[in-house]
Amino acid sequence: MSSATESRTGARAGAQAGLDVLMTDATVGRGTRRFIQPKAIAAVSAAIARHPRSTARRATALGGELARVAVGRSELAPAKNDRRFADPAWERNWLLRRTLQSYLAVGDAVDGIICDAQLDWQTERQARFAASNVLDALAPSNFPLSNPAVLHALIEEGGANLVRGGRRFAGDVSWPPSLPASVDTSKFEVGANLAVSPGAVVLRTEVFELIQYKPTTPAVREVPLLFVPPTINKYYVLDLAPGRSMVEYLVGAGQQVFMVSWRNPDEPQAYFDLDTYAEAVLEARQAVAEITGQDAVHVNAACSGGIISAGALGHLAAEGRLGEVATLTLFVAALDNARAGTVGALASREAAAAAIAESARRGYLDGQALAGVFAWLRPNDLIWNYVVNNYLLGKDPPAFDVLYWNQDTVRLAAGVHRDFVRLALDNSLVHPGELEVLGSPVDLGRVDVDSYIVAGLNDHIVPWQNAYRSTQLLGGQTRFVLSRSGHIQALVNPPSAESRSSYRVTDEHPADPQAFLDQAPKLPGSWWPDYAQWLGERSGELRTAPDKLGGDGQRTLGKAPGTYVFAR
């Protein structure tokens, strides 16, 4: 099946976009209710009834494995990277080892039953999501009397750890999204130790601020770079802490760098829609071109910013103005939303309609609600890990810059929320002319500028296969990079001697994502140097760095990080 056919089939079957469908659950407050999937439960139950012999074999195998566990002969062991069971006591203590192995045996049996059911893709994902969430919640590491670290703390502190944890629990459940705190927010301050690259606001509109960063090299490349961040998070994931900032890195490589900082919309901005944001991207591009005296500008767009920017470039292509863009970079962005992972499988048009109506009533989609749905996609890392740390061990959550950024949420205007959900349901970017942006039918095949696409192998929001399919949609020469990290760590990936990162990259892109994975070489370290080189080769000659920010005779409007980034 061709990529285009697969995309259309997946979309019509209800396999919607992971990122966009998250907005459905966040709006109607259904995220934690995904433990129960009536359709999937009924399908698995029917399959068990149809195939009693396979179910009996699974039950017999489980009984045999539990017998081996009981007598100490089981070889079951957790995955090496499963941090829940990293304590040596899980292996050394006979009771804990048997408890763990019994848990693993049940998990294997459940997985086998779902495999035997031979469900369609969407129902299979629903069943696995519900089953894995229940199993994750019941892990022995989540209970005080079966977690060796908690038992040790109970003995050492006489239960004081549980008293501290109880206080933290009472505080956490008092505020949405009623989940354990994942970061010590007291250790970070935007503009002090986050988002500190020197620069100035050179344009402010109702929708965005435009930040120009101060060059740190005597000479800069001619063609400037414009970052378009996601609309559901603040921009500074791209300008995190010193040494971990992509802005800092690219400025140090001689690029002229600009950043869009989106306004945090409230009820009066409910009308902001896809066209509003696409027009904002083009307005920012025009300002960058005027300030630098360049006709063409590199556009680098992340996540939902990538969807917006692709639509804006489709509009330019339809009008014969694509020469205004030098290249397009997409970070963890899915333009093709067919079979978009677990979240896509959880979607329904009925839920989408309810979500659109609810956000229209409020005027926005609340960022805290969306953060809660994100967390339930990775409960071991983003929920149960902190239940143990904060409540059972009574410890402070860690001080980690990415986690601080993750909790610094923004709202999403009702108009663009509506457009994102509808775009996801129809997968309309895949089909030429089906989506209109700024009055122009979008055909991504006509966007024939060179493109650089980055995805994360372990991305739980945008499956890398969906990001990869952009190579089949866009015209021009494409370079695809697959980082071994997740959605955010794929971006916050600075080069360092201690880095254990790796990535795959190639300029050849077969239609099948698995074929790419099989043939692309695996390279050690960060992909940032590769990107800086790729960008530099397309950025013209070096010229003397400007001695002031903004255009000729234009006053700057304040220092970076601007004002919009502080709005809550």
N, C-alpha and C positions, 0 to 999 in steps of 0.2 A: 504494500500500500504506500502511495506517495505521501510525503510530509503534508502537502496541502489537503489531500483527501482525508488523512488521519485527523488533521486539525478540525476539519468541518464535521466529520463524524463524531469526534469527541465532544465538540461544543454542542451539537444538536442533541446529544445523549444526556446533556446536563453536567458534563465534566468542566466546571467553571474554574476561573482563576483563583489560585490560592490567596493572593493578597486581597483581591477585590471581594471575594466571598467572605473573608474574615470580617469585612465591613458590614456584612449582613448580620452575622451573629452578634457583633458588638452592638449594633443598633437596637436589636430586639431582645438583648440580654439572654441569649440562649447558649453561650459558650460552654458553661459547666454542665449543661444538660445533655451534652453530646455523649455522656457515658451511656445513655440509653438510645439505641437505634432500632425502633420497632421493625422497620423493613428488613434490616440486616439480621436481627434475631429470628424473625419469621423465616427468612431464607435459609439460614443455617439450620434451624430446627427441621424445616422441610427436607433439607439435604440429608440430615441424620436419619429421618424416617425412611427416605428412599434408599439409603445405603447402610442398612444396619450392620452388615458384616464389617465394613471399614471402620465404623464407630466401635464395634466390639473389639477389633484388632487394636485400635488406639487405646481403649480401656484396658485391655490385657497388657499392652506394652507399658502403660502407666503403672499398673499394678506391679509388674516385674521390676520396673525401675525403682519404685518406692521400696520394694523388698530389698533391692541391692543397697539402697540408701540406708535402710534400717540396720543392715549387717556391716556397713562400712565398706562396701565394694563398688559403690557408684563412682564413675569417673566424671560426672557432670561438674563443670566449673564455669563461673561467670566469664564474660568477655574481658580481655586484658585491660580494656579502657573503661570498664564499668567502675566508676569511682565509688559507688555505693558500697562495694564489697572489697575495698582496697586494704582494710585493716587485716593484718596477718591472723587475727583471732578467728576470722571466718574459716580459715584453713586448719588452724592448730587445735581449736576447741571442738571436741567431738559433737557436742550438742548443737553448736552454731553451724558447724559444717553440715550436719544432717538437716537442719532447718533450711539452710540455703539450698541444698540440693533438692529437697522436696519442692521448694518454690520453683526452682528451675525446671523440674520434671513436669509440674503442672503447666507451666508456661509452654513447654514443648508440646504437650498434649493438646492444648488449646490451639496452638498454631497448626498442628497437624489436622485437627478437625476442620478448621477453616480452609486449609488447602484441599482437603477431600471434598468439600462442599461444591467446588468448581463454580463459584459465583461469577457474575459479570464484574467488570473492573470496579464500577462505582460501589456496588454492594459489598464486594470484598474489602475495599478500603474502609467502608463504614464499619464493617464487622471487626477489622483489625484495630481500628482506632478505639472503638468501644472496649474491646477486650484488653488492649494494651494499657488503656487508662485505668481499668479496674485492677489489672495485675500490678501496674506500677504503684497504685495506692496501697496494695496489700503486701508490698515487699517487706521482708522482715527488718530491713534497715530503717523503716519508718516508725518502729515501735520501740519504746524505751527498754523493755526487758529482753529484746532480741537484737539490740545494736550494741556491739562491744564498746564503742566509744562512749555511748550514753551510760552504759553500766559503770564504766570506769569513772565518769564524771559524777555519777550518783554516789559512789563510794568516797571519792576524793572530797566532794563538796557537801555531802550530807543532804542532797536534794536542793541545794540553793540554785543549781542550774535550772531546775524546773520552775522554781519561783520566778526567776528572772524571765524565763521563757513565757510563763503565764502572763506576765505584765506586757511583754512584747505582743503576744497573741491578742490581748484585749485591745491594744492600740491599733494593730493592723486591721482587725475586722471592723473597726469603727469608720474606716475610710475606703472608698472604692479604689481598686477593684477587690478589696477584702482578701488580699493575698499576702504572704509573708514578704517583708521588705527584702529586696535583693542587693541593696547597696547602702553604705554609710554616706548619706548625702552631705554630712557636715564637712567632708574632706575636699569638696569641690566647689568651685565658683566660676561661672562663665565670665570670661574677661579677665580672670585672675590666674587660673591654672588650666582652663579649658578655653578654646577659641581665642588664642592669644597672638596669632600671626599678625604683625603690624599691617595696618591698612586703614582705609577710610570709606565711608559711605559716600558714593558719588551720584546716587539717584535714589529717590524714595517715591513710591506711588502708593495707591490704596492697597495694592496687592503684594508688593515686595519692596525690599531694599536691595540695592546693588552695591556690593563691596568690592573695591579694588585693593589688591594687596601690594605692599611696598616691595620693589625688587631688592634682592640681597646680593645680586651679582652686578659687576660693572656693565655688562652687556646682556641684552635680552633678545629672545627670538621675536621676529616680526609678527607672526600670527598669534593673536591672544587666545586664551582658553576661558570659556564660560562654564562654570559648574551650575547644574540645575539639580538641587537636592530633592528628596522625597517631599510630598506635601503632607505626610502624616508623621513626620519627625522633624526636628530642628536640624539645620544645615551642618552643625559643627561636628558631626561624625566624620566629616571630611577635613576638619581642622581641629582635631582632638587635642591631646596634650603635646607639648614639644617633644620631638623625636618620634611621635606617633601620628603626625599630621601629614596628610597627603598634600595639602596646600603648601605647607612648609617645604616638603620634599621637592615639589615641582617648581616652586619659586627658586629654590636653591639650584635647580637644574637649568635655570635661565628662562623659564616660561613666564609670560605675563598672565597672571591669574586673576579672574573675577569670580564672584560668588553671588548667587541669588539667595536671599534670606526671606522666606515667605512670611507673610503676616499670619498671625494666629487668629483665624476668623471666629467671629461670634455671631449672634443672631442677626445683626444688621448686614452681615456679609453672606447670608444664606444663598444669595443669587450667584456667587462665584461658581462657575461651571468649567467644563473642559475647555471651552472656547476662551473663557477669562484667563485661564492659566496658560494656554497656548499663546494667546496674544501677549501675555506678560513675558514669556520666553523670547518672543520676537522683539519686544520692546527693549528687553535687557540686551539682546544681541546687537540691536541697532546702537544702543548707548556705548557698548564696548567697542564697536567698529568706529564710532565717531571719536571716542577718547584716544584710541590707538592709531587712528588714521589708516585702518585696514579695511578692505572690502569684505573679506571672509573671516569668520571666527570659528574656532573649534567649539563644539558643543559636547559637554560631558554630563550625562544625566543618569541619576541613580533611582532604582526602584520605580515608584509611581511617577517620579520625574522623567523617567525614560519613556513611559507611555505618553505623557504630555508632549515631550520633545519629539517623539516619533510622529505624532499627529501634526505638530507644528511644521516639521520638515516635509511631511506629506503635502501640507498646504503650500509650502514654498515650491515644491516640485510641480504641483499642479499649475502654479502661476508662472512657472519658468524662472523662478528666483532662487533655485537651489545653490547657485554660485555664491550666495551670501554665507554659506556654511562650508568650512574647510573639511572637517571630519565629524563623525558622530561616535561618541563612546557611550556604551550602555553598561552600567554596573547593576548586577543582580536584578535585571528587569525582564519581565515576561511579556513579549508582544503577542506570542501565540499561547493561548490559554487552554488548549486541549489537554485533558487528563492532567490537570495541574496539581497532582499530589493528593495527599489526604484531605486537605481543606476543600479542594475542588469537589471531591466525592461527597462532601457533607452538604452541598448546596441544593437548593430547590428554588423554583421560580416563586412559589408561594411565600417563602421566607424573604426572598429578595423584595417582593412587592410590599410586604409589611415593613421591611427595613427602610425602604425609600419613603414610605408614608410617615414613619416615625421621625426620621431625620428632617423631613420637610416641616413637620410640626414644631420641632425644636429649633431648626435653623442650622443644625450642625450634627456631626457624629462626634461623640465625646472621646477624647484620646485615651482616657483612663480605661474606659470600657474596652477599647480596642487592645490596649496593653494586656488586659486580662485574658482575652481570647488568644493572643499570641502566646502567652505563658502556658496555656493548656495544650498547645501543640508540642511542647517539650517539657512535660511535667517533671521529669526526673531532674533536669538541669535548672528549671526556673521556678519550681514549686517545692517538690519534696526535698530537694537539697537544702533549701532554706528553712523548711519545717524542722528538719533535723538540727541544722546549725543554730537557728534563732530560738526555737521553742524547746527542743529536747536538750541541747547542749548549753543553751542560755548565752550564746556568744553574739557579739555584734556582727552584722552582715559585713562583707568585705568592702573595701574602698577601691573600686575599679571604675575607671573612666567610662568604658563602654556601657556598663550597667547604669551609671549616673545618667548618661545621655538617653538610654533606653527608657528610663522612668520620667524624663523631662518631656512629657507628651504634649501634643498640640491637637486642636480640634480640626475636623475636616468639614468644609462648608457643604451644606445639603445639596447644592447644585452639582458639584463635582462628585460627591458621593453617589448621587443618582446616575451620573454619566459613567462612572467607573463600574458600577454594578451592571448596568445595561451592556456596556462594552464587554464585560466578562461573560454575561449570559449568552451573547451572540457571537463572541470571539470575532468581532467585526474587523479588527485590524488585519486579520489574515486574508480577508476577501476583498480584492481591489474594488474600490468604489462604494463599499457597504457602509463605511463610516465617513461622515462629513465633519471637517474641522475648519472653522472660520469660513464656512460656505463652500469649501472645496472637497471633492471626493478624494479620499486618501488611497494611494496605491504605493505601498512600501517598496515595490520593485523599481519604482522611479526614483527612489532615494538612493542614488548611485554614487554617493561620496564614500570614501574609505571609512570603515568602521572597526572599532575595537570593542569586543564584548567580553565581559567578565562574569563568571558564575561561580557559585560555591558548591563543591561536591556534597556537602552535608547541609545544604540550605533547606530549612524546614518551612520556609515561606514561599520562595520561588524555586521549584525544582530545577536543577541545572539543565535537565533535558528541555524544559520549556524555554529557558534563556538561550540554549544552544540553537533552537529552531529559528531564532532571529537571523541566523546565518543563511537560512533558506528563503527568507522573506526580503531582506534588504539587497539592493543592487550594490555595485561597487565591490572593491576588494575588502574582505573581512578577515580579521585576526581574532581567534577565539581563545580565551584563557580560562582554564578550569582550575581554581584554587581548591585545595583539599579542605578548606575551612567552611564555616557556615555563612549565614546571610550577612552578618556584620563583620565577622573576623576575616572574611574574604576581602573586605575593603581595608580594614585597619590591619595592614600587613607590611609594616616597615621592614626594610632590610636590616639585619643585625647578625653578628657572628654567632649568637646563641639561638637564632631562629631555627625552629624545626619545621618550618613551612615548606611546602612544595607546590608545584603547579604543572599543569600540562598545557601545551600551546602548539598550535599549528595553523598554517594558512590554508590547509586543505580541509574541506568540510563535507564529508559524505552526508547523505540525507538522514541516515540512521545515527542517532547520538551514540549508540553503543559502538558503532564502527569507529567513531572518533576516539572514544575511550580506549579501544583496543590498539589503535595505531599511534596516538599522540604520545611523544616522549614525555617522561616525568622528569622535571628539573628541580633541583633543590633550591630553597630560599624563597625570596619574595618576588612577585611579578612586577613590582613597582619599577625596577630598572628597565625591564623590557618595555613597559609602557612609556617611560620617559624617553627612551631611544626612539620608539615608534612615533611618538608625538613630535620629538625634535626634528626627525627627518621630514616632517610635513609642516614645519613652522617657519620656513623661510630662512633668511640670513640673520646674523646677529647685528644688533645696532645698540648704540649707547642707551643705557637705561634712563628712563625719564627721571628728572630730579624732583618732580612733584606729581601728585595724584590728581585725577580728574582732567577734564578737557581744558583747552585754552580759555582763560577768562572765566572758568567755572569754579565756584566755591564748593569745597567738600562740605558734607552735611553732618560730620561728626566722625569720630574714630571707630574703627572696627572694635567689637563685633556688631555695632549698630544698636538700634533700639528694639526692633521687632523680635529679636531672639530672646528678650527678657519677658515678653508677654506670656502670661499663664491663663 
